[in-house]
Every structure is written in structure tokens, then in C-alpha cells.
Amino acid sequence: MARELYGILQDMSDTFEFCGFIGNCNEPSFLPGPLLGQDDILEELFKNGIGHACLAVGDLSIRKELFLRVKRIGFVFPPIIHPKSTFVGKGHYIEEGTVLYPQSLLMNDITIGKCCIINSGCILTHDVEIGDFVNLNPRSVVGGCTKIGSNTFIGLGTSIRDSIKIGTSVTIGMGSVVTKDVKNDSLVMGVPAN
Ligand SMILES: CC(C)(COP(=O)(O)OP(=O)(O)OC[C@H]1O[C@@H](n2cnc3c(N)ncnc32)[C@H](O)[C@@H]1OP(=O)(O)O)[C@@H](O)C(=O)NCCC(=O)NCCS
């Protein structure tokens, strides 16, 4: 994810200036940009005028914990909206830290909470509400008037019927077709998803 987000930020270099990566990394040479250090340098960076951060962490609970910790220092998490994502109509509300990948398509009246990943090829049709810390993986399609709870992971290429409620802390396996509401804390997969 760090490499993907770096690519997105490179495409947006007229908006964001990339300073470097922070965190534990066993193979810094794998990173496409400089590793500035571990989390303990965050306060010093903030004092030196670096005020924006972006989380490149796939695990949803770790992402939440880091978001709260880094925000307490004072960092701001701008939403990162790739210029090749598409908005149609009105009523789009995207909260802090959320990343829209290229080729994501948002129709009218879409609300997306904090620190979500809306990956490439995802389609959110009208009146969709997504909570905080949600991963919507590539080519997933969400039908109209659907709600997705916080801390939920939706696997690659999932289709979710219209007017569905997906609870919090749910995992949906890749390629699933969701035809019914999904309870909190559940794992469902398959066609139809069970
Ligand atoms: C659903 C998921 C989380 C389950 O992972 P897991 O607990 O490691 O499960 P396993 O791979 O051990 O598979 C367990 C069983 O479920 C089946 N299964 C796994 N994922 C499935 C899916 N998406 N749909 C239908 N069946 C699935 C496996 O075939 C296996 O069946 P078996 O016991 O008959 O052999 C995982 O398969 C998945 O879909 N992850 C999402 C991947 C993804 O989208 N990544 C994003 C990358 S950008």
C-alpha cells in the first residue's frame, strides 16, 4: 500500500509535496522514497513544520490506532482524491484521511468517513454511506441506498445489492455477491454471500 499511495501522491505533486515514509520497515530499499525514521520522530517533524500525514496501513485496527495517535500530535490527514477518480452529480462528503484511488466512480450523494480506502475501479452508486476505516478493494460495486459500517473490509470485486446494510467490523470475501444485510463482526463470502 505504501508504494501505491506514493504513486498517487506523485501524480498529485502539484498539490502535495512528499517528504518521506515513517514507521517500521524491514526492507527500506523496497520503498520508492526515503524512510525518515520510526514513529518517535513524528513530534519533531511536526515541530519542524511538517503538518500533513497519510496512512499507508492495510490492517484496519492498526490504521485506526495510528490515526488517533498521530492526530493527537497535531497532524492533519487531508482526503487524497486522485485526479482520475470521477464524481458525478452533487452531495459528495469525504472525511479526513480517506484516499480515492484512480478510476473510482462516485455518483450523487455519497458520504465516506475517515481513513477509508476506495480502490481503483470501485463504483459507488447513489446515496451510499460508508463509515470510518473501511477498505473497499478494487472493482467493488456498491448499489444505491446502501450503508457500510466502520472497520469493514470488502474484498476484491465484490458486488453489493442496493438498499443493503452492512454492519461494523465485517469482512466480505473477494468476488462475493451480497444480497442480504450483514450483521456486525461477521465474515461472509461467496455467491450469494453467506
Ligand atoms: C474471505 C477471506 C478473508 C478468507 O481468508 P482465509 O480465512 O485465509 O480463508 P482461506 O483462504 O483459508 O479459505 C477458507 C475456505 O474458504 C474458501 N474461500 C476463501 N475465500 C473465498 C471467497 N472469497 N469466496 C468463496 N470462498 C472463499 C476457500 O476456498 C477455502 O475453502 P475450502 O475450505 O473448501 O478449501 C479471503 O479469502 C479473501 O477473500 N480475502 C480478500 C482478498 C482481497 O480482496 N485482498 C485485497 C487485495 S488488494
The ligand as a MOL file (V3000), in Angstrom:
LIG
                    3D

  0  0  0     0  0            999 V3000
M  V30 BEGIN CTAB
M  V30 COUNTS 48 50 0 0 0
M  V30 BEGIN ATOM
M  V30 1 C -12.5150 -14.3680 2.7220 0
M  V30 2 C -11.0550 -14.3930 3.1100 0
M  V30 3 C -10.7340 -13.2210 4.0480 0
M  V30 4 C -10.8240 -15.7210 3.8180 0
M  V30 5 O -9.4760 -15.8660 4.0720 0
M  V30 6 P -8.9540 -17.1290 4.9390 0
M  V30 7 O -9.6450 -17.1030 6.2660 0
M  V30 8 O -7.4660 -17.0940 4.8930 0
M  V30 9 O -9.5800 -18.3470 4.1620 0
M  V30 10 P -8.8490 -19.4970 3.3440 0
M  V30 11 O -8.0840 -18.9290 2.1900 0
M  V30 12 O -8.1310 -20.3760 4.3230 0
M  V30 13 O -10.0970 -20.2790 2.7350 0
M  V30 14 C -11.0060 -20.9950 3.5590 0
M  V30 15 C -12.0550 -21.5930 2.6380 0
M  V30 16 O -12.8640 -20.5450 2.1380 0
M  V30 17 C -12.8180 -20.5140 0.6940 0
M  V30 18 N -12.7730 -19.1040 0.3150 0
M  V30 19 C -11.8160 -18.2060 0.6150 0
M  V30 20 N -12.1320 -17.0060 0.1150 0
M  V30 21 C -13.2800 -17.1600 -0.5360 0
M  V30 22 C -14.0900 -16.2670 -1.2710 0
M  V30 23 N -13.7490 -15.0010 -1.4200 0
M  V30 24 N -15.2280 -16.7360 -1.8100 0
M  V30 25 C -15.5990 -18.0300 -1.6550 0
M  V30 26 N -14.8540 -18.9220 -0.9520 0
M  V30 27 C -13.7150 -18.4990 -0.4220 0
M  V30 28 C -11.5380 -21.2470 0.3220 0
M  V30 29 O -11.6180 -21.7860 -0.9720 0
M  V30 30 C -11.4890 -22.2910 1.4040 0
M  V30 31 O -12.4010 -23.3160 1.0760 0
M  V30 32 P -12.0690 -24.8560 1.4360 0
M  V30 33 O -12.0060 -24.9090 2.9530 0
M  V30 34 O -13.2440 -25.5980 0.8700 0
M  V30 35 O -10.7700 -25.1740 0.7920 0
M  V30 36 C -10.1090 -14.2780 1.8650 0
M  V30 37 O -10.1500 -15.4250 1.0670 0
M  V30 38 C -10.4650 -13.0970 0.9720 0
M  V30 39 O -11.3910 -13.1200 0.1330 0
M  V30 40 N -9.7000 -12.0280 1.1810 0
M  V30 41 C -9.8470 -10.7920 0.4260 0
M  V30 42 C -8.6570 -10.6240 -0.5310 0
M  V30 43 C -8.6340 -9.2510 -1.0950 0
M  V30 44 O -9.6110 -8.7320 -1.5870 0
M  V30 45 N -7.4780 -8.6090 -0.9890 0
M  V30 46 C -7.3040 -7.2590 -1.4300 0
M  V30 47 C -6.0130 -7.1410 -2.2050 0
M  V30 48 S -5.8630 -5.5510 -2.9890 0
M  V30 END ATOM
M  V30 BEGIN BOND
M  V30 1 1 1 2
M  V30 2 1 2 3
M  V30 3 1 2 4
M  V30 4 1 2 36
M  V30 5 1 4 5
M  V30 6 1 5 6
M  V30 7 2 6 7
M  V30 8 1 6 8
M  V30 9 1 6 9
M  V30 10 1 9 10
M  V30 11 2 10 11
M  V30 12 1 10 12
M  V30 13 1 10 13
M  V30 14 1 13 14
M  V30 15 1 14 15
M  V30 16 1 15 16
M  V30 17 1 15 30
M  V30 18 1 16 17
M  V30 19 1 17 18
M  V30 20 1 17 28
M  V30 21 1 18 19
M  V30 22 1 18 27
M  V30 23 2 19 20
M  V30 24 1 20 21
M  V30 25 1 21 22
M  V30 26 2 21 27
M  V30 27 1 22 23
M  V30 28 2 22 24
M  V30 29 1 24 25
M  V30 30 2 25 26
M  V30 31 1 26 27
M  V30 32 1 28 29
M  V30 33 1 28 30
M  V30 34 1 30 31
M  V30 35 1 31 32
M  V30 36 2 32 33
M  V30 37 1 32 34
M  V30 38 1 32 35
M  V30 39 1 36 37
M  V30 40 1 36 38
M  V30 41 2 38 39
M  V30 42 1 38 40
M  V30 43 1 40 41
M  V30 44 1 41 42
M  V30 45 1 42 43
M  V30 46 2 43 44
M  V30 47 1 43 45
M  V30 48 1 45 46
M  V30 49 1 46 47
M  V30 50 1 47 48
M  V30 END BOND
M  V30 END CTAB
M  END
